[in-house]
């Protein structure tokens, strides 16, 4: 017997009705959420959870790389940044280094904030 979860339905509807720009923002927010959870797992010495959460962030970063539109010049710069973030996450995971995780989190946050501002400016320009 399935239990109806209103939050799950809300999330599904939000994803299904989101624009590509909003989906990108959701992915950035998800990556930040997993980074924060990974830091909490590290602080609790739960290294298996730390590993799994960092891998989730890595998956999001790889998705950003895979879906880059290569016909724009900026895509190469974004790819370089995503690659650096990915490698930083991997090193953080291997070495159980919270400073590297903080660095990656800061870069993701900056990219998310820039994306939000770009969305705002694009909306104003319409």
C-alpha positions as CSV (number, residue, x, y, z in Angstrom):
1,X,0.0,0.0,0.0
2,X,1.6,3.3,-1.1
3,X,1.5,6.3,1.2
4,X,0.7,9.6,-0.5
5,X,3.4,12.0,0.4
6,X,2.3,15.6,-0.3
7,X,5.9,16.9,-0.3
8,X,6.9,14.3,-2.9
9,X,4.0,15.3,-5.1
10,X,4.9,19.0,-4.7
11,X,8.5,18.3,-5.6
12,X,7.5,16.2,-8.7
13,X,5.2,18.9,-9.9
14,X,7.8,21.6,-9.3
15,X,10.4,19.7,-11.4
16,X,7.9,18.8,-14.2
17,X,6.7,22.4,-14.6
18,X,10.2,24.1,-14.2
19,X,11.9,25.8,-17.0
20,X,15.4,24.7,-18.0
21,X,16.8,27.7,-16.1
22,X,14.9,26.8,-13.0
23,X,16.0,23.2,-13.2
24,X,19.6,24.4,-13.3
25,X,19.0,26.5,-10.2
26,X,17.4,23.4,-8.5
27,X,20.5,21.4,-9.3
28,X,22.8,24.1,-7.9
29,X,20.7,24.2,-4.7
30,X,20.7,20.4,-4.5
31,X,24.5,20.3,-4.8
32,X,24.8,22.9,-2.0
33,X,22.4,20.9,0.2
34,X,24.5,17.7,-0.3
35,X,27.7,19.6,0.4
36,X,26.2,20.9,3.7
37,X,25.0,17.4,4.6
38,X,28.4,16.0,3.7
39,X,30.1,18.4,6.0
40,X,27.7,17.4,8.8
41,X,28.5,13.7,8.1
42,X,32.2,14.5,8.3
43,X,31.7,16.3,11.6
44,X,29.8,13.2,12.9
45,X,32.7,10.9,11.6
46,X,30.2,9.2,9.4
47,X,32.5,8.7,6.5
48,X,30.3,6.3,4.5
49,X,27.6,9.0,4.4
50,X,30.2,11.6,3.7
51,X,31.4,9.6,0.7
52,X,27.8,9.0,-0.7
53,X,26.9,12.7,-0.3
54,X,30.0,13.9,-2.1
55,X,29.4,11.5,-4.9
56,X,25.9,13.0,-5.3
57,X,27.5,16.4,-5.7
58,X,30.0,15.0,-8.1
59,X,27.1,13.5,-10.2
60,X,25.5,17.0,-10.4
61,X,28.7,18.6,-11.4
62,X,29.2,16.0,-14.1
63,X,25.7,16.6,-15.3
64,X,26.5,20.3,-15.7
65,X,29.5,19.3,-17.8
66,X,27.7,16.9,-20.0
67,X,24.9,19.3,-20.7
68,X,27.0,22.4,-21.6
69,X,26.1,23.9,-24.9
70,X,29.5,23.9,-26.6
71,X,28.5,26.4,-29.2
72,X,29.1,29.3,-26.7
73,X,32.6,30.5,-25.9
74,X,31.9,30.6,-22.2
75,X,31.2,26.8,-22.1
76,X,34.9,26.0,-22.2
77,X,35.4,28.3,-19.1
78,X,32.5,26.7,-17.3
79,X,33.8,23.2,-18.2
80,X,37.2,24.1,-16.7
81,X,35.5,25.4,-13.5
82,X,33.3,22.3,-13.3
83,X,36.3,20.1,-13.7
84,X,38.2,21.9,-11.0
85,X,35.2,21.6,-8.6
86,X,34.8,17.9,-9.4
87,X,38.5,17.2,-8.8
88,X,38.4,19.2,-5.5
89,X,35.4,17.1,-4.4
90,X,37.3,13.9,-5.3
91,X,40.3,14.9,-3.3
92,X,38.1,15.9,-0.4
93,X,36.5,12.6,-0.5
94,X,39.7,10.5,-0.8
95,X,41.5,12.5,1.9
96,X,38.5,13.2,4.1
97,X,39.5,16.9,3.9
98,X,36.7,19.3,5.0
99,X,38.7,22.3,3.8
100,X,38.6,21.0,0.2
101,X,34.8,20.5,0.6
102,X,34.5,24.0,1.9
103,X,36.4,25.3,-1.2
104,X,34.1,23.3,-3.6
105,X,31.0,24.5,-1.7
106,X,32.1,28.1,-2.0
107,X,32.7,27.8,-5.7
108,X,29.3,26.1,-6.3
109,X,27.6,28.8,-4.2
110,X,29.2,31.5,-6.3
111,X,28.1,29.8,-9.5
112,X,24.6,29.4,-8.1
113,X,24.4,33.0,-7.1
114,X,25.7,34.1,-10.5
115,X,23.1,31.9,-12.2
116,X,20.3,33.4,-10.0
117,X,21.4,36.9,-11.0
118,X,21.5,36.0,-14.7
119,X,18.0,34.6,-14.5
120,X,16.9,37.8,-12.8
121,X,18.5,40.0,-15.5
122,X,17.1,37.8,-18.3
123,X,13.6,38.2,-16.8
124,X,14.0,42.0,-16.6
125,X,15.2,42.1,-20.2
126,X,12.0,40.4,-21.5
